[in-house]
Amino acid sequence: MDVVVGVARVDVYTLADLLGHEDPAFTLRRYVHRVQGAAEKARKAIGKRYRLAA
């Protein structure tokens, strides 16, 4: 399911609605898993954003 959210760029609220879940937090707890290398990718994106803002 994390592939749907990540690759297709579907927000968790839409995904929860499509799956019939009242609470998007349930969808996250049930289907979303850690992605290897994601922390480094996030650090780079945040760093880039701060450099652009400075």
N, C-alpha and C positions, 0 to 999 in steps of 0.2 A: 504494500500500500504506500510506503514511503516513496516508491518510484512514481506513483500517480501524483502525489503532492509535489515532489521535486522536479520531475521531468516535464510533466504536463502543466505545472504551475497552478494547480488547483488548490484554493485555500481550504483549510480544514473545516470551515463552516459549511461550505458547499458540499464537500465530501461527506460530512456527517449527515446532511440533509438527504443526499442521494442514498446513503446506506440505511436511512431510517433511524438514526440516532438522535435523541433529543439533546444530548450534551456532547459538544465537540471534544470535551476533555476525555470522554469515554473512547472516542475514535482515536485520539492520540495515545491513550494508554494501551489500547488494544492493538493498533496497527503500526505505529511509528517506532522505528528502531534506530539506534545510532548508526551513522554511516562512517566507515573508516576514512580518516583524513579530513573529516568535516571541520574539526576544531581548528586545524591549521588554515584551511580555506577561509573560515570565519575571521580568524585573526588577521589574515592578509586583507580581507575586504574592509574590516573595521579600520585598520591602519591606513589603507588607501583613502578611505572617506575622511579621516582626520587630517591627512596631508593635504587633501584638496580644500578643506575648510580653512586651513591655516594661511 
